[in-house]
Amino acid sequence: MTQPETSKKNSAFMKALKPSPELAAVIGPEAVPRTEATKRLWEYIKAHNLQNPANKRNILCDDKLKAVMGKGEVTMFEMTGLVGKHLHAA
């Protein structure tokens, strides 16, 4: 029985990537897939109440997140692109 094509395409997506020192300060130092890095970022954001109360799609960055995002407030959509720059092949 052969595996469906989608599993081959998703293997790159699920590859463990090493976070930069700035991102590691938020999500931990171990290599994780991009999906897990995003999940841990959201856990951090919610635990520290960093969503903009007026617009929940915006993230208010504390000092740790500012080191990753480069500015004080980002949208959810910006966040994924900015985080990608902090994930490198393990």
C-alpha positions in Angstrom: 0.0 0.0 0.0 1.5 3.3 -1.0 1.2 6.5 1.0 -0.8 9.4 -0.4 1.1 12.2 -2.1 0.2 14.7 0.7 2.4 12.9 3.2 5.5 13.5 1.0 4.6 17.2 0.7 4.0 17.6 4.4 7.3 16.0 5.4 9.2 19.3 4.8 6.5 21.1 6.7 7.0 18.8 9.7 10.8 18.9 9.7 12.3 19.9 13.0 13.9 23.3 12.9 16.3 24.9 15.4 15.0 28.2 16.8 17.3 31.3 17.0 18.5 32.4 20.5 15.8 35.1 20.5 13.0 32.6 19.6 14.4 30.0 22.0 13.9 32.5 24.8 10.1 32.2 24.1 9.5 28.6 22.9 12.5 26.7 24.3 15.8 25.7 22.7 14.9 22.3 21.2 14.4 21.8 17.4 10.7 21.6 16.6 8.5 21.6 13.4 7.2 25.0 12.3 3.7 24.0 13.4 4.9 23.3 17.0 6.8 26.6 17.1 3.6 28.5 16.2 1.6 26.5 18.8 4.2 27.4 21.5 4.2 31.0 20.5 0.4 31.2 20.9 0.7 29.5 24.3 3.2 32.2 25.3 1.0 35.0 23.9 -2.1 33.7 25.7 -0.3 33.0 29.0 1.1 36.6 29.0 -2.1 38.2 27.8 -0.4 39.8 24.8 -3.4 39.9 22.3 -4.6 43.4 21.7 -8.0 43.6 23.5 -9.4 46.0 20.8 -8.3 43.7 18.0 -7.5 40.1 18.9 -5.7 39.5 15.6 -2.9 41.8 16.7 -0.1 40.7 19.1 1.3 43.2 21.6 5.0 42.2 21.9 6.8 42.2 25.2 10.6 42.4 25.3 11.1 38.7 24.4 8.7 38.9 21.5 10.1 42.2 20.3 13.5 40.5 19.9 11.8 38.0 17.5 9.3 40.3 15.7 11.4 43.4 15.5 8.5 45.8 16.6 6.0 46.4 19.3 2.8 45.1 17.6 2.3 42.6 14.8 -0.7 40.9 13.2 -1.1 37.1 13.3 -0.3 37.0 9.6 2.9 39.0 10.0 3.9 36.8 13.0 4.2 33.6 10.9 6.5 35.2 8.4 8.7 36.9 11.0 9.0 33.7 13.0 10.2 31.8 9.9 13.3 33.9 9.8 14.2 32.6 13.3 13.9 28.9 12.4 16.9 27.1 10.8 17.8 23.6 9.7 18.7 21.5 12.8 
